């Protein structure tokens, strides 16, 4: 998904389909359990589609940018 020349934010902005939590956690470099907890607690942008949790890559890119130094 992310090539070596792309930043995390660039990779997320180039993604058009909702991400599974495991995919999003891999991109931003956190454990999937942490990502599920953050999504559940509202600390990370997420949405429910049926019974599945999905991450909007554009919202996640903004979220990462807001937390970058």
VEXROMAR-80830 format. One record per atom (N, C-alpha, C, O, CB): residue number from 1; residue in one letter; y, x, z. Coordinates in nm, 3 decimals. Glycine has a CB too. Layout:
N
pos NUM, code A, c2 Y, c1 X, c3 Z $
...
# end
This chain:
69
pos 1, code X, c2 -0.119, c1 0.082, c3 0.000 $
pos 1, code X, c2 0.000, c1 0.000, c3 0.000 $
pos 1, code X, c2 0.125, c1 0.087, c3 0.000 $
pos 1, code X, c2 0.217, c1 0.063, c3 -0.079 $
pos 1, code X, c2 0.000, c1 -0.093, c3 0.120 $
pos 2, code X, c2 0.131, c1 0.187, c3 0.088 $
pos 2, code X, c2 0.249, c1 0.272, c3 0.095 $
pos 2, code X, c2 0.214, c1 0.409, c3 0.038 $
pos 2, code X, c2 0.118, c1 0.472, c3 0.082 $
pos 2, code X, c2 0.301, c1 0.284, c3 0.242 $
pos 3, code X, c2 0.294, c1 0.455, c3 -0.060 $
pos 3, code X, c2 0.268, c1 0.589, c3 -0.110 $
pos 3, code X, c2 0.349, c1 0.689, c3 -0.030 $
pos 3, code X, c2 0.439, c1 0.651, c3 0.046 $
pos 3, code X, c2 0.301, c1 0.600, c3 -0.261 $
pos 4, code X, c2 0.319, c1 0.817, c3 -0.046 $
pos 4, code X, c2 0.379, c1 0.921, c3 0.038 $
pos 4, code X, c2 0.530, c1 0.937, c3 0.018 $
pos 4, code X, c2 0.597, c1 0.995, c3 0.102 $
pos 4, code X, c2 0.311, c1 1.052, c3 0.010 $
pos 5, code X, c2 0.584, c1 0.886, c3 -0.092 $
pos 5, code X, c2 0.727, c1 0.899, c3 -0.119 $
pos 5, code X, c2 0.809, c1 0.782, c3 -0.065 $
pos 5, code X, c2 0.932, c1 0.786, c3 -0.070 $
pos 5, code X, c2 0.750, c1 0.912, c3 -0.268 $
pos 6, code X, c2 0.744, c1 0.678, c3 -0.014 $
pos 6, code X, c2 0.814, c1 0.561, c3 0.034 $
pos 6, code X, c2 0.831, c1 0.565, c3 0.186 $
pos 6, code X, c2 0.743, c1 0.612, c3 0.258 $
pos 6, code X, c2 0.740, c1 0.434, c3 -0.007 $
pos 7, code X, c2 0.945, c1 0.515, c3 0.233 $
pos 7, code X, c2 0.962, c1 0.496, c3 0.376 $
pos 7, code X, c2 0.893, c1 0.366, c3 0.414 $
pos 7, code X, c2 0.853, c1 0.287, c3 0.328 $
pos 7, code X, c2 1.113, c1 0.493, c3 0.415 $
pos 8, code X, c2 0.879, c1 0.344, c3 0.543 $
pos 8, code X, c2 0.819, c1 0.220, c3 0.591 $
pos 8, code X, c2 0.897, c1 0.100, c3 0.540 $
pos 8, code X, c2 0.839, c1 0.004, c3 0.490 $
pos 8, code X, c2 0.812, c1 0.219, c3 0.745 $
pos 9, code X, c2 1.029, c1 0.105, c3 0.552 $
pos 9, code X, c2 1.113, c1 -0.007, c3 0.511 $
pos 9, code X, c2 1.102, c1 -0.031, c3 0.361 $
pos 9, code X, c2 1.092, c1 -0.146, c3 0.317 $
pos 9, code X, c2 1.259, c1 0.019, c3 0.550 $
pos 10, code X, c2 1.105, c1 0.076, c3 0.282 $
pos 10, code X, c2 1.092, c1 0.061, c3 0.135 $
pos 10, code X, c2 0.958, c1 -0.003, c3 0.099 $
pos 10, code X, c2 0.951, c1 -0.089, c3 0.011 $
pos 10, code X, c2 1.106, c1 0.198, c3 0.065 $
pos 11, code X, c2 0.852, c1 0.040, c3 0.166 $
pos 11, code X, c2 0.720, c1 -0.016, c3 0.141 $
pos 11, code X, c2 0.717, c1 -0.165, c3 0.174 $
pos 11, code X, c2 0.662, c1 -0.244, c3 0.097 $
pos 11, code X, c2 0.615, c1 0.058, c3 0.222 $
pos 12, code X, c2 0.774, c1 -0.202, c3 0.287 $
pos 12, code X, c2 0.778, c1 -0.343, c3 0.325 $
pos 12, code X, c2 0.860, c1 -0.426, c3 0.228 $
pos 12, code X, c2 0.820, c1 -0.536, c3 0.190 $
pos 12, code X, c2 0.833, c1 -0.359, c3 0.466 $
pos 13, code X, c2 0.977, c1 -0.374, c3 0.186 $
pos 13, code X, c2 1.063, c1 -0.448, c3 0.094 $
pos 13, code X, c2 0.997, c1 -0.467, c3 -0.043 $
pos 13, code X, c2 1.028, c1 -0.563, c3 -0.113 $
pos 13, code X, c2 1.196, c1 -0.376, c3 0.077 $
pos 14, code X, c2 0.908, c1 -0.376, c3 -0.080 $
pos 14, code X, c2 0.839, c1 -0.386, c3 -0.209 $
pos 14, code X, c2 0.721, c1 -0.483, c3 -0.204 $
pos 14, code X, c2 0.667, c1 -0.520, c3 -0.308 $
pos 14, code X, c2 0.791, c1 -0.248, c3 -0.253 $
pos 15, code X, c2 0.682, c1 -0.524, c3 -0.085 $
pos 15, code X, c2 0.567, c1 -0.613, c3 -0.067 $
pos 15, code X, c2 0.612, c1 -0.757, c3 -0.077 $
pos 15, code X, c2 0.710, c1 -0.796, c3 -0.015 $
pos 15, code X, c2 0.497, c1 -0.587, c3 0.068 $
pos 16, code X, c2 0.542, c1 -0.837, c3 -0.154 $
pos 16, code X, c2 0.583, c1 -0.975, c3 -0.177 $
pos 16, code X, c2 0.494, c1 -1.078, c3 -0.107 $
pos 16, code X, c2 0.537, c1 -1.192, c3 -0.087 $
pos 16, code X, c2 0.583, c1 -1.004, c3 -0.325 $
pos 17, code X, c2 0.373, c1 -1.042, c3 -0.069 $
pos 17, code X, c2 0.284, c1 -1.141, c3 -0.007 $
pos 17, code X, c2 0.287, c1 -1.125, c3 0.145 $
pos 17, code X, c2 0.309, c1 -1.014, c3 0.195 $
pos 17, code X, c2 0.139, c1 -1.126, c3 -0.060 $
pos 18, code X, c2 0.266, c1 -1.233, c3 0.219 $
pos 18, code X, c2 0.259, c1 -1.221, c3 0.364 $
pos 18, code X, c2 0.148, c1 -1.123, c3 0.403 $
pos 18, code X, c2 0.043, c1 -1.119, c3 0.340 $
pos 18, code X, c2 0.235, c1 -1.359, c3 0.430 $
pos 19, code X, c2 0.174, c1 -1.046, c3 0.506 $
pos 19, code X, c2 0.079, c1 -0.945, c3 0.551 $
pos 19, code X, c2 -0.007, c1 -0.998, c3 0.665 $
pos 19, code X, c2 0.039, c1 -1.076, c3 0.748 $
pos 19, code X, c2 0.152, c1 -0.818, c3 0.594 $
pos 20, code X, c2 -0.131, c1 -0.955, c3 0.667 $
pos 20, code X, c2 -0.215, c1 -0.980, c3 0.784 $
pos 20, code X, c2 -0.161, c1 -0.888, c3 0.894 $
pos 20, code X, c2 -0.099, c1 -0.786, c3 0.865 $
pos 20, code X, c2 -0.369, c1 -0.953, c3 0.755 $
pos 21, code X, c2 -0.185, c1 -0.924, c3 1.018 $
pos 21, code X, c2 -0.134, c1 -0.844, c3 1.129 $
pos 21, code X, c2 -0.188, c1 -0.702, c3 1.122 $
pos 21, code X, c2 -0.114, c1 -0.607, c3 1.149 $
pos 21, code X, c2 -0.172, c1 -0.909, c3 1.264 $
pos 22, code X, c2 -0.314, c1 -0.685, c3 1.087 $
pos 22, code X, c2 -0.373, c1 -0.551, c3 1.076 $
pos 22, code X, c2 -0.302, c1 -0.468, c3 0.970 $
pos 22, code X, c2 -0.282, c1 -0.348, c3 0.989 $
pos 22, code X, c2 -0.523, c1 -0.560, c3 1.045 $
pos 23, code X, c2 -0.265, c1 -0.530, c3 0.857 $
pos 23, code X, c2 -0.193, c1 -0.458, c3 0.751 $
pos 23, code X, c2 -0.055, c1 -0.416, c3 0.800 $
pos 23, code X, c2 -0.013, c1 -0.302, c3 0.780 $
pos 23, code X, c2 -0.181, c1 -0.546, c3 0.624 $
pos 24, code X, c2 0.016, c1 -0.509, c3 0.864 $
pos 24, code X, c2 0.150, c1 -0.478, c3 0.914 $
pos 24, code X, c2 0.146, c1 -0.369, c3 1.021 $
pos 24, code X, c2 0.230, c1 -0.279, c3 1.022 $
pos 24, code X, c2 0.216, c1 -0.605, c3 0.972 $
pos 25, code X, c2 0.048, c1 -0.376, c3 1.108 $
pos 25, code X, c2 0.039, c1 -0.276, c3 1.214 $
pos 25, code X, c2 0.010, c1 -0.138, c3 1.157 $
pos 25, code X, c2 0.060, c1 -0.038, c3 1.208 $
pos 25, code X, c2 -0.069, c1 -0.315, c3 1.315 $
pos 26, code X, c2 -0.071, c1 -0.132, c3 1.052 $
pos 26, code X, c2 -0.100, c1 -0.004, c3 0.988 $
pos 26, code X, c2 0.026, c1 0.055, c3 0.924 $
pos 26, code X, c2 0.051, c1 0.175, c3 0.935 $
pos 26, code X, c2 -0.210, c1 -0.020, c3 0.881 $
pos 27, code X, c2 0.105, c1 -0.028, c3 0.860 $
pos 27, code X, c2 0.227, c1 0.018, c3 0.794 $
pos 27, code X, c2 0.327, c1 0.073, c3 0.895 $
pos 27, code X, c2 0.388, c1 0.178, c3 0.872 $
pos 27, code X, c2 0.290, c1 -0.096, c3 0.713 $
pos 28, code X, c2 0.346, c1 0.002, c3 1.006 $
pos 28, code X, c2 0.447, c1 0.047, c3 1.102 $
pos 28, code X, c2 0.391, c1 0.141, c3 1.208 $
pos 28, code X, c2 0.466, c1 0.191, c3 1.292 $
pos 28, code X, c2 0.509, c1 -0.073, c3 1.169 $
pos 29, code X, c2 0.261, c1 0.164, c3 1.205 $
pos 29, code X, c2 0.201, c1 0.266, c3 1.291 $
pos 29, code X, c2 0.176, c1 0.226, c3 1.435 $
pos 29, code X, c2 0.192, c1 0.307, c3 1.526 $
pos 29, code X, c2 0.286, c1 0.383, c3 1.290 $
pos 30, code X, c2 0.137, c1 0.100, c3 1.456 $
pos 30, code X, c2 0.101, c1 0.057, c3 1.591 $
pos 30, code X, c2 -0.040, c1 0.000, c3 1.587 $
pos 30, code X, c2 -0.093, c1 -0.032, c3 1.481 $
pos 30, code X, c2 0.202, c1 -0.048, c3 1.645 $
pos 31, code X, c2 -0.101, c1 -0.013, c3 1.704 $
pos 31, code X, c2 -0.236, c1 -0.067, c3 1.714 $
pos 31, code X, c2 -0.231, c1 -0.217, c3 1.683 $
pos 31, code X, c2 -0.136, c1 -0.285, c3 1.721 $
pos 31, code X, c2 -0.297, c1 -0.041, c3 1.855 $
pos 32, code X, c2 -0.333, c1 -0.270, c3 1.614 $
pos 32, code X, c2 -0.333, c1 -0.414, c3 1.582 $
pos 32, code X, c2 -0.323, c1 -0.504, c3 1.705 $
pos 32, code X, c2 -0.259, c1 -0.609, c3 1.700 $
pos 32, code X, c2 -0.459, c1 -0.448, c3 1.506 $
pos 33, code X, c2 -0.384, c1 -0.465, c3 1.815 $
pos 33, code X, c2 -0.375, c1 -0.547, c3 1.937 $
pos 33, code X, c2 -0.230, c1 -0.556, c3 1.984 $
pos 33, code X, c2 -0.185, c1 -0.662, c3 2.027 $
pos 33, code X, c2 -0.464, c1 -0.488, c3 2.049 $
pos 34, code X, c2 -0.157, c1 -0.446, c3 1.975 $
pos 34, code X, c2 -0.015, c1 -0.446, c3 2.011 $
pos 34, code X, c2 0.063, c1 -0.539, c3 1.919 $
pos 34, code X, c2 0.148, c1 -0.615, c3 1.965 $
pos 34, code X, c2 0.044, c1 -0.302, c3 2.005 $
pos 35, code X, c2 0.034, c1 -0.532, c3 1.789 $
pos 35, code X, c2 0.103, c1 -0.619, c3 1.693 $
pos 35, code X, c2 0.076, c1 -0.766, c3 1.721 $
pos 35, code X, c2 0.169, c1 -0.847, c3 1.717 $
pos 35, code X, c2 0.060, c1 -0.585, c3 1.550 $
pos 36, code X, c2 -0.049, c1 -0.802, c3 1.751 $
pos 36, code X, c2 -0.080, c1 -0.941, c3 1.785 $
pos 36, code X, c2 -0.004, c1 -0.984, c3 1.911 $
pos 36, code X, c2 0.049, c1 -1.095, c3 1.916 $
pos 36, code X, c2 -0.232, c1 -0.959, c3 1.805 $
pos 37, code X, c2 0.002, c1 -0.897, c3 2.011 $
pos 37, code X, c2 0.072, c1 -0.930, c3 2.135 $
pos 37, code X, c2 0.221, c1 -0.948, c3 2.109 $
pos 37, code X, c2 0.281, c1 -1.044, c3 2.156 $
pos 37, code X, c2 0.049, c1 -0.821, c3 2.240 $
pos 38, code X, c2 0.281, c1 -0.855, c3 2.034 $
pos 38, code X, c2 0.423, c1 -0.866, c3 2.002 $
pos 38, code X, c2 0.453, c1 -0.993, c3 1.923 $
pos 38, code X, c2 0.553, c1 -1.060, c3 1.948 $
pos 38, code X, c2 0.470, c1 -0.743, c3 1.924 $
pos 39, code X, c2 0.365, c1 -1.027, c3 1.828 $
pos 39, code X, c2 0.383, c1 -1.150, c3 1.749 $
pos 39, code X, c2 0.374, c1 -1.272, c3 1.840 $
pos 39, code X, c2 0.457, c1 -1.362, c3 1.831 $
pos 39, code X, c2 0.278, c1 -1.159, c3 1.636 $
pos 40, code X, c2 0.274, c1 -1.274, c3 1.927 $
pos 40, code X, c2 0.256, c1 -1.387, c3 2.019 $
pos 40, code X, c2 0.375, c1 -1.402, c3 2.113 $
pos 40, code X, c2 0.419, c1 -1.514, c3 2.140 $
pos 40, code X, c2 0.128, c1 -1.370, c3 2.101 $
pos 41, code X, c2 0.427, c1 -1.290, c3 2.161 $
pos 41, code X, c2 0.539, c1 -1.291, c3 2.255 $
pos 41, code X, c2 0.675, c1 -1.309, c3 2.187 $
pos 41, code X, c2 0.777, c1 -1.317, c3 2.255 $
pos 41, code X, c2 0.540, c1 -1.164, c3 2.336 $
pos 42, code X, c2 0.678, c1 -1.315, c3 2.053 $
pos 42, code X, c2 0.804, c1 -1.331, c3 1.980 $
pos 42, code X, c2 0.885, c1 -1.203, c3 1.970 $
pos 42, code X, c2 1.003, c1 -1.208, c3 1.935 $
pos 42, code X, c2 0.887, c1 -1.437, c3 2.046 $
pos 43, code X, c2 0.823, c1 -1.089, c3 1.999 $
pos 43, code X, c2 0.893, c1 -0.961, c3 1.991 $
pos 43, code X, c2 0.894, c1 -0.906, c3 1.848 $
pos 43, code X, c2 0.976, c1 -0.820, c3 1.815 $
pos 43, code X, c2 0.828, c1 -0.859, c3 2.084 $
pos 44, code X, c2 0.805, c1 -0.956, c3 1.764 $
pos 44, code X, c2 0.794, c1 -0.912, c3 1.624 $
pos 44, code X, c2 0.791, c1 -1.038, c3 1.538 $
pos 44, code X, c2 0.725, c1 -1.135, c3 1.574 $
pos 44, code X, c2 0.665, c1 -0.822, c3 1.600 $
pos 45, code X, c2 0.862, c1 -1.039, c3 1.425 $
pos 45, code X, c2 0.863, c1 -1.160, c3 1.342 $
pos 45, code X, c2 0.723, c1 -1.192, c3 1.289 $
pos 45, code X, c2 0.652, c1 -1.104, c3 1.239 $
pos 45, code X, c2 0.960, c1 -1.143, c3 1.225 $
pos 46, code X, c2 0.685, c1 -1.319, c3 1.300 $
pos 46, code X, c2 0.554, c1 -1.361, c3 1.252 $
pos 46, code X, c2 0.557, c1 -1.511, c3 1.225 $
pos 46, code X, c2 0.650, c1 -1.581, c3 1.265 $
pos 46, code X, c2 0.442, c1 -1.325, c3 1.355 $
pos 47, code X, c2 0.454, c1 -1.559, c3 1.158 $
pos 47, code X, c2 0.441, c1 -1.701, c3 1.133 $
pos 47, code X, c2 0.295, c1 -1.738, c3 1.133 $
pos 47, code X, c2 0.208, c1 -1.654, c3 1.106 $
pos 47, code X, c2 0.509, c1 -1.740, c3 1.001 $
pos 48, code X, c2 0.268, c1 -1.861, c3 1.161 $
pos 48, code X, c2 0.131, c1 -1.912, c3 1.158 $
pos 48, code X, c2 0.112, c1 -1.992, c3 1.029 $
pos 48, code X, c2 0.191, c1 -2.080, c3 0.996 $
pos 48, code X, c2 0.101, c1 -2.000, c3 1.283 $
pos 49, code X, c2 0.006, c1 -1.960, c3 0.960 $
pos 49, code X, c2 -0.034, c1 -2.036, c3 0.840 $
pos 49, code X, c2 -0.173, c1 -2.089, c3 0.871 $
pos 49, code X, c2 -0.272, c1 -2.016, c3 0.863 $
pos 49, code X, c2 -0.032, c1 -1.946, c3 0.707 $
pos 50, code X, c2 -0.179, c1 -2.216, c3 0.905 $
pos 50, code X, c2 -0.305, c1 -2.269, c3 0.954 $
pos 50, code X, c2 -0.334, c1 -2.204, c3 1.088 $
pos 50, code X, c2 -0.251, c1 -2.208, c3 1.178 $
pos 50, code X, c2 -0.421, c1 -2.245, c3 0.853 $
pos 51, code X, c2 -0.451, c1 -2.144, c3 1.101 $
pos 51, code X, c2 -0.485, c1 -2.074, c3 1.224 $
pos 51, code X, c2 -0.458, c1 -1.925, c3 1.217 $
pos 51, code X, c2 -0.483, c1 -1.853, c3 1.314 $
pos 51, code X, c2 -0.628, c1 -2.097, c3 1.257 $
pos 52, code X, c2 -0.408, c1 -1.878, c3 1.104 $
pos 52, code X, c2 -0.390, c1 -1.735, c3 1.084 $
pos 52, code X, c2 -0.245, c1 -1.693, c3 1.115 $
pos 52, code X, c2 -0.151, c1 -1.768, c3 1.089 $
pos 52, code X, c2 -0.426, c1 -1.696, c3 0.940 $
pos 53, code X, c2 -0.231, c1 -1.574, c3 1.170 $
pos 53, code X, c2 -0.099, c1 -1.515, c3 1.193 $
pos 53, code X, c2 -0.068, c1 -1.425, c3 1.074 $
pos 53, code X, c2 -0.149, c1 -1.341, c3 1.036 $
pos 53, code X, c2 -0.093, c1 -1.435, c3 1.329 $
pos 54, code X, c2 0.049, c1 -1.444, c3 1.016 $
pos 54, code X, c2 0.093, c1 -1.362, c3 0.904 $
pos 54, code X, c2 0.232, c1 -1.308, c3 0.933 $
pos 54, code X, c2 0.308, c1 -1.365, c3 1.011 $
pos 54, code X, c2 0.090, c1 -1.443, c3 0.771 $
pos 55, code X, c2 0.264, c1 -1.197, c3 0.867 $
pos 55, code X, c2 0.392, c1 -1.130, c3 0.885 $
pos 55, code X, c2 0.465, c1 -1.130, c3 0.751 $
pos 55, code X, c2 0.411, c1 -1.085, c3 0.650 $
pos 55, code X, c2 0.373, c1 -0.986, c3 0.939 $
pos 56, code X, c2 0.588, c1 -1.181, c3 0.751 $
pos 56, code X, c2 0.672, c1 -1.176, c3 0.631 $
pos 56, code X, c2 0.722, c1 -1.032, c3 0.618 $
pos 56, code X, c2 0.794, c1 -0.984, c3 0.706 $
pos 56, code X, c2 0.794, c1 -1.279, c3 0.640 $
pos 57, code X, c2 0.686, c1 -0.962, c3 0.511 $
pos 57, code X, c2 0.725, c1 -0.821, c3 0.499 $
pos 57, code X, c2 0.876, c1 -0.798, c3 0.496 $
pos 57, code X, c2 0.924, c1 -0.696, c3 0.543 $
pos 57, code X, c2 0.665, c1 -0.762, c3 0.376 $
pos 58, code X, c2 0.951, c1 -0.893, c3 0.440 $
pos 58, code X, c2 1.097, c1 -0.879, c3 0.436 $
pos 58, code X, c2 1.155, c1 -0.890, c3 0.578 $
pos 58, code X, c2 1.243, c1 -0.812, c3 0.614 $
pos 58, code X, c2 1.160, c1 -0.988, c3 0.344 $
pos 59, code X, c2 1.107, c1 -0.985, c3 0.656 $
pos 59, code X, c2 1.152, c1 -0.999, c3 0.794 $
pos 59, code X, c2 1.112, c1 -0.878, c3 0.877 $
pos 59, code X, c2 1.188, c1 -0.832, c3 0.962 $
pos 59, code X, c2 1.095, c1 -1.128, c3 0.857 $
pos 60, code X, c2 0.993, c1 -0.826, c3 0.853 $
pos 60, code X, c2 0.947, c1 -0.708, c3 0.926 $
pos 60, code X, c2 1.031, c1 -0.585, c3 0.889 $
pos 60, code X, c2 1.060, c1 -0.502, c3 0.975 $
pos 60, code X, c2 0.799, c1 -0.681, c3 0.896 $
pos 61, code X, c2 1.070, c1 -0.574, c3 0.761 $
pos 61, code X, c2 1.156, c1 -0.463, c3 0.719 $
pos 61, code X, c2 1.290, c1 -0.468, c3 0.793 $
pos 61, code X, c2 1.339, c1 -0.365, c3 0.840 $
pos 61, code X, c2 1.180, c1 -0.466, c3 0.566 $
pos 62, code X, c2 1.349, c1 -0.587, c3 0.803 $
pos 62, code X, c2 1.475, c1 -0.603, c3 0.877 $
pos 62, code X, c2 1.455, c1 -0.568, c3 1.025 $
pos 62, code X, c2 1.540, c1 -0.502, c3 1.085 $
pos 62, code X, c2 1.529, c1 -0.748, c3 0.864 $
pos 63, code X, c2 1.344, c1 -0.612, c3 1.082 $
pos 63, code X, c2 1.313, c1 -0.587, c3 1.222 $
pos 63, code X, c2 1.300, c1 -0.436, c3 1.247 $
pos 63, code X, c2 1.352, c1 -0.386, c3 1.347 $
pos 63, code X, c2 1.182, c1 -0.659, c3 1.261 $
pos 64, code X, c2 1.232, c1 -0.365, c3 1.157 $
pos 64, code X, c2 1.217, c1 -0.220, c3 1.170 $
pos 64, code X, c2 1.353, c1 -0.152, c3 1.158 $
pos 64, code X, c2 1.386, c1 -0.063, c3 1.237 $
pos 64, code X, c2 1.119, c1 -0.165, c3 1.062 $
pos 65, code X, c2 1.433, c1 -0.194, c3 1.058 $
pos 65, code X, c2 1.567, c1 -0.135, c3 1.040 $
pos 65, code X, c2 1.654, c1 -0.153, c3 1.163 $
pos 65, code X, c2 1.726, c1 -0.061, c3 1.202 $
pos 65, code X, c2 1.637, c1 -0.198, c3 0.918 $
pos 66, code X, c2 1.647, c1 -0.270, c3 1.226 $
pos 66, code X, c2 1.727, c1 -0.296, c3 1.345 $
pos 66, code X, c2 1.690, c1 -0.205, c3 1.462 $
pos 66, code X, c2 1.772, c1 -0.179, c3 1.550 $
pos 66, code X, c2 1.713, c1 -0.440, c3 1.386 $
pos 67, code X, c2 1.566, c1 -0.158, c3 1.463 $
pos 67, code X, c2 1.518, c1 -0.076, c3 1.572 $
pos 67, code X, c2 1.517, c1 0.073, c3 1.541 $
pos 67, code X, c2 1.479, c1 0.154, c3 1.625 $
pos 67, code X, c2 1.382, c1 -0.119, c3 1.611 $
pos 68, code X, c2 1.559, c1 0.108, c3 1.421 $
pos 68, code X, c2 1.562, c1 0.249, c3 1.381 $
pos 68, code X, c2 1.685, c1 0.317, c3 1.438 $
pos 68, code X, c2 1.791, c1 0.256, c3 1.454 $
pos 68, code X, c2 1.560, c1 0.262, c3 1.228 $
pos 69, code X, c2 1.669, c1 0.442, c3 1.467 $
pos 69, code X, c2 1.782, c1 0.519, c3 1.521 $
pos 69, code X, c2 1.874, c1 0.562, c3 1.410 $
pos 69, code X, c2 1.974, c1 0.628, c3 1.435 $
pos 69, code X, c2 1.733, c1 0.641, c3 1.598 $
# end
